[in-house]
Amino acid sequence: MKLKFSKMHGLGNDFVVLDGVRQAVSLTPEQLRYLADRNFGVGCDQILLVEETSQAGVDFRYRIFNADGSEVEQCGNGARCFVRFVHEQGLTDKREIKVETKRGIITPRLEANGSVTVDMGEPRFLPAEIPFLHDEDVVIYNLDVADETLEISVVSMGNPHAVQVVDSVDTAPVGQHGPLIENHEQFPQRVNAGFMQVVDRHAIKLRVFERGSGETLACGTGACAAVVTGIRRGLLDSPVRVTTRGGDLNIAWGGPGRPVLMTGPAMTVFTGEIEL
């Protein structure tokens, strides 16, 4: 099977994007892992699949697979690459599209300057919606990790996030605590672990250990989760500039019942064809 693909990235969070509208795409977890392998395949954090949708008023279906072959619900940086991909491939000429994901509808918009704004929907905080095994809905939870008790805030941006405030992202134990938080027994579907440093009320620095991919250079839903939890904790005011190791995102949230808006770049690196 030969597949055409585009290699893309949003702030260094990189993707193999596949057109499932004009070519048949049905990949096993082993084939997905091969595509994502940086030594033997193309190499990426996630694989994005564009498909037709059966929902009225919706333009495309969007599926996301992590480097380990698992399918996940949402990916913010991927959503920005998605809208640039469908434009570059001639699949649509709409500036704003509606996209079906595993966890609902998102609305990305290609801006005149080439950046992409994505309506990521409303954040969800109830533990059952994360999912997070806890009886209460509170802003800060204690989570026992190794020999420490961490203070985390949890939120679903279509996928689960646990965010903690750290003094410095440069010295935060991302590599040590990240996998322990990701696989913690209180998160039955695993979780993305965010490490947030507050710079001022409109700026943070962020590192994210992503579920199924490890630490990435940027995480769009992680940036949304960090800003939302920071506002809930009284540490931030919208809008917020989020500085990741791959660059900056701008996140705006008007409060409970309002969607989170994420704006940032999306770039195509190269296109190609691979035989699987």
Number of C-alpha atoms within 10 A of each C-alpha: 8 11 15 15 20 20 21 25 25 26 23 20 21 26 30 26 25 23 21 18 15 11 12 13 15 10 12 10 15 11 14 22 23 19 24 26 16 13 9 10 16 18 19 24 24 29 25 25 20 23 21 16 16 11 11 6 10 16 20 24 20 24 20 23 25 24 25 19 22 16 17 20 16 25 25 26 29 28 29 27 27 25 28 23 23 17 14 12 11 8 16 15 11 13 14 17 19 18 24 20 20 15 12 12 18 20 20 26 21 21 14 8 7 13 16 24 22 25 19 24 17 17 24 19 21 17 20 14 15 24 21 24 12 13 9 10 12 12 15 16 17 11 16 14 13 11 6 10 11 17 16 19 25 30 27 26 29 25 25 29 33 27 28 20 21 18 12 15 21 13 8 17 12 20 12 10 17 25 20 17 26 25 17 17 12 17 20 13 16 23 30 29 29 31 26 27 23 21 16 13 16 18 20 22 22 28 29 30 26 23 25 22 18 19 21 19 18 29 29 30 26 32 31 28 28 34 32 28 25 25 20 16 12 9 15 21 18 18 18 25 21 27 21 23 17 16 14 20 22 21 26 20 21 14 14 13 11 12 17 23 20 25 24 21 21 26 18 17 11 10 12 10 11 12 9 12
